[in-house]
């Protein structure tokens, strides 16, 4: 009997994995394959951290990433690009990236939505702008300086940020509207902090 227990539990685990795959729509599976995406389990620090939804000039801070996931109406899954997953695992001695992209897949009957997040949970506001200086050079301070000072104050007020919702894709097509406007308008997702007024709204 004892010898059969490991086999029994193994069948249960395999069965749950197969069920998860079967629950994913063909359209979602096709998009994953086309974009080189695989399932991923984000760090709790990222999931429990707050996020913004505008790269250059965020006006509000939203609550935790986990709360946003819970607010979605359709089944969700976290995905990551295979090469980024290898970098995070240190494959080939490659160093861990300062920030990296994660895809929250929402698999609805009529469409598949990707909420494309940037995991910045390891960066302070100062490191956030220093990282951008590597790419934007002299434009970094004029573009991101005001946002950095506001985010720094938000940290002091207990509303630090560990992620950014960079953009949205619907059925593989990039949505041109600002993710912040989509969350505030279409999704009615309530922010917790007003960066313009430097004011806590809720938590």
C-alpha positions, 0 to 999 in steps of 0.5 A: 500500500505504501508503495502505491501512495507515491504513484497515487499522488503523482497521478493527482499532480499530473492530472491537475497540470493536465487540467490546467492546460486543458482549461486554457483556450486554444487562442491563448495557447497559440498566443503563448507559442507565438510569443515564446511565453511559458508559465511562471510564478512571480515572487511574492514581493512583486505580487504584494507590491503596489504598481503604477500604470504610466511609464513617464508621468504616472498620476496615481499609484494602484494597490497590490498586483495581487489585488489587480489579478483578483479583480479580473473576471476571466481565468488568469495566468502569469507568463514570462519569455523563455530567455528571461526565465533563463536569465532569472535562473542564472543559466549560463552565468548570465546576471539577473536583470535589474527589471524584467517583463511579466505577462498577466494573461486573462483568458476570456471567451471572446478575447485574450488580454495581456497585461504587460508588467515590469517587475521593479520590486528590487529598485528604489526610486533613485535606482529606478531613474538611474536604470533609465539613464542607461537608455535615455541618457540626458533625457532621463532627468527631464522626463522621469525626474518629476515622477521620481520625486513624487514616487519618493514621497509616496514611499515616505507616505507608505505607498512604495511601488514595485511594479509598472503596468507598461501596456496592454495587448488584446488578441496580440494587438497593442492597445495604444491608450495609456494603461492608467486611463484603461484602469481608471476608466474602463476597469474602474480599478481604484487607486490608493494614492494620488501622486499629483496631490501627494495624498493617500486615497485608500489602502 
